[in-house]
């Protein structure tokens, strides 16, 4: 696990209980033994401000638009944009299709900094990068609070994270804990939410 030089992000996350160990189902449906919940930390504006500053410093080059790749990154993306005095928009899935909605637009030539809360497989981030390029935008890079990937990310732009927490994420039918019938846990309160091992 890496720490950012200016801010002990790992310590902040641990202090607020934002990193949990157990048997969890991630929002993308994969199962993992580690669950990282940035929203627990980002509910505090003073911490959000500090994390946004550290994220922004990863890509000091000028950007015109900060793009969040999903709803989970909107709060931190908004703060990064505020500090950089530029626009903040986000992509989201509607009807299973990723796109710009709510009258958001990207103009050809605009420099885009993509903000992520968590990188796991990088698939949705890759969609955002690709779609931004389709609009003619120039991608400065992807800045993430947490990189939990364990394999090469499908991204052809610079990727920089404040901390790295490699954690294997697998489909339920390939999950060792499911095989051993370890109950699924809820990240909200660590209560059991499933029978574990049900396939």
N, C-alpha and C positions, 0 to 999 in steps of 0.2 A: 504494500500500500504506500503510495507516494503522497507527500505533503507539499502543498504550495508554500513557497518560501515566505510569502508575506502574510499568509493566513493559515492557521492550523485547521483546515477544513475537516480533516478526519476527526480531530479532537472535538470540534463543534458538533459534528454529526453523532459521535459517540455520547457526548454529554446530553444530547437531547433525545437519545434513544431512537435515532433515525436509521440505525443499522441493526438488523435483527438476524439471528441465526435460527434455523428450524427447517420446516418443509412448507414452502410457499408457492402459490400459483401467481405468476407475474401477470401484469395486465395484458401481455401478448399471448397468454395461454400456456407459456412454458413453465416448467417447475424448476425451482432452485433452492439451494440450502441457505442462501443469503438474500435478504430483502432490504433494499435501500429505499428510504422514503424521504426525498428532499422536501416535500411539502411540510413535514414536521418542523423543519428548520426555517423554511421560507415564509412561515406564518409570522415571523418576527421581522419587521421592516429594517431594523438596524443590522441584522445579520444578512438579510437579502442585499442590502446596500454594499456590505463588505464583500460578499461573494460575487456580486455583479462586478465590482471593481477589479477583483482578482481575475475574473473571467475575461473582462474587457482587456486587461493587460496582456493576455495571451496573444491577442491580435491587435497591436497598436496601430496598424495601418487604417487609414480613413475608410469608413463605410457609410453608405447612404441609408440603408435599411437593416434593421435587426429582424431576423425571421425566426420565430419559434416553430419547432417541427411538430408540436403536439400541445394539447391543453396543459399538460404537466409543466411545460417550460414557459408558459405565457407570463407568469409573474416575474421570473428571473429575466426573461427577454425584455419585458417592459422596463425593468430597472436598468438593464444594460443600455437600452436605447435612451433612456432619460439622461444617463451620465454622458452618453456620447452625443446628445442633442440631435438625434435622428429619429426617423419613423420606426414604429414597432408594429409588425403584423404577424399573423400565424397561419399555418396550413392546418387543415383538419379534414378528417374523413366524414363524408356524408354519403350515405348509401353505399358504403364500402369503398368509395373512391376518394383518394387524397386530392385536395385542391385548395385554391384560394376562394374563400366565400366572404360574406359580409361586406362586399364591395371593395375588398382589398385588391391592390394592383401592384405589379412590378413593371418597371419601365426598362427598355433595352439600355444596357450600359450601367445600370445602377449596381453599386457594389454592395453585396449582401454578406452579412455575418450571420451564420446559422447558430442558434443557441439551443442546446439540449440540456435537460436535467440529468437523464441517464442514457448511456449508450450500452445496449446489450448485444443485439445482432447487427445494428446499423441499417436494417432494411428500410424502416420508415424514414430515417434521416437521408438515406440514399434517394428515396423518392422525392424528398423536398429539394435536395441538391439538383437532381435531374430536372424537376419541374421548373425550378428557378432559372436554370440554364435555358430551358425552352422559352421562357419569357424574355430571354436575352440578357438576363442579369449576370454579373460576374461574381463568382463565389470567392470571398476572401478566405473563408475557412469555416470549420465547425468547432465551436467551443462548448465543452460539456463540463458539468459539475463532477459527474462520476462516469468513469469508463469501466464497466464491469465485463467487457467482452473477453473471451478466451480464444478467439480466432481472429484472423485477418478481417477487418471491417471492409465492406464493399463500397468504400469511399475513395474517390480519386482526387480529393482536395485535402489540404492540411487539417489534421484533427489534433486538438490539444485539450487535455482535461486537467482539472484541479486535483483530482485524486483517482487512482486506479485500484479497483477492488475486483480482481478477476474472480468470477463466480460462474461455474458451468450452469447453463440453462438448457433444459432438454424437454422434448415433448413428454406428456404423461406416460405414454407407452414405452418410453426409454428411461424412465425415472427409477433410480435405485431405491429411493425411499418409498415410492409407490409399491415397488416389488416387495419390499419388506413390510408393507402395510403401515407405514408411519403416517399418522393422521395429518391432513393438511391443516395449516394454521392460518388464522386471520391476522394480517399485519397490524390491524387497528388495536387489538387487545390481546393477541396471542391465544385466543380461544380456538378450539378445534372447530373446523367448519366442514370437514368431510371425513369419510371413513378410511381414507388412505388406502391406496392399492386398488381402488375400484377402477375398472377399465371398461 
